[in-house]
Amino acid sequence: MLRPKIPTMPAPTRFTSPPVLVEPIAVEQSSPAAAPAPVSTPSRPTVQLTPGSALALVGGGTAVVLVVGAVLVSMLLAVAITAASVAVCALVVRSLASAQHRR
């Protein structure tokens, strides 16, 4: 019941053919003036930012910064309050301990 179950490896569904080896071909250099300039095709489409989407992006970023800032400030405040209460408790215990030694 408490032992983990290790999944079994599934059987392959179909056979694959081995990769085809491609032999290198010698490339001859031509004169630089005769070679056409390569046309670069974008591998991914460029992102078009409209004013509305830019405003939404800025608003979202601002909201994230405000939320993260509020979380960090609240954590710092919690640590400060805890440290202050521990310091007060230490003073009270020290005062009680020293009062017993005087009697």
N, C-alpha and C positions, 0 to 999 in steps of 0.2 A: 504494500500500500504506500509506503513512504519512499520506495525506490523509484527513481526517474525512469521513464520509458524512453529508450533511444529509438528514434524512427529508423525504419529500414530504408535502404537506398532503392528508389524505384527503378524498375527495369527500363532500358531504353525503348522508345516507341518505334524507332526506325533506324536503319543502318545509314551511316553517312559515308560518302566516298572520301578517299584520302585527298588532301589538297594537291592541286595541280602545280607542278614546278614550272616556273617561267624562266627561260634562259635570257640573260642580258643581251641586248642588241647594241652594237657599236653606233654611236651618234657622231655624225660628222659636223664640224663647226663650219658655218657659212660666214660670209662677211657681215659685220655689224649693221651696215646700212640696209642690207636686204632682209634682215630679220624683222618681222612685224612686232610691234610692242604688245606684250601680253595684256589681255583685258582681265582685270581683276573682278571676279564675281563675288559678291558678299556671301559668306558661308551662312550667316544668319541675317534676318531682316533687322534693320535699324529701328530703334525705339523712337517713336514720334511723340514728343510731349506737347500736349495742347495746354493752353492756359488753365483750363479746368483741372486737368490731371496734375499739372505742376502745383496748383493750389491745394489739391487733395493730398499730394505727397508731402508738401510742407506742413499741412495741418496734421497729418498722421505722424510725422517725425516730431513735431512739437508735442503732441499728446504722449508719445512714447517717452520723450525726455522728461515731461512733467510727472508721469507715473513712476518712472524709475527714480527720479529725484525725491518724490514723496516717500517711496519705499525706503530709500537709503536714509533720509532724514528721520523717519520713524524708527528705523533700526538703531540709529545713533542715539536717539532720544531714549529708547528702551535700555540701551547699554548704560547711558548716563544715569538714569533713574535707578537702575539696579546697583550701580557702583555707589551712588549716594546712600541708598538704603543699607548696603553692606557696611559702609563706613559708619553710619549711625549705629548699627547693631554692634559693631566692634567697639565703639566708644562706650556704649551702655554696658557691655560685658566687661570692659576694662574698668569702668567706674564701679561696677558691682564687685569685681574681684579685689580692687584696692580698698573698698569700704570694708570688706571682710577682714583684711589684714590689719586694719587700724583698730578693730574692736578687740 
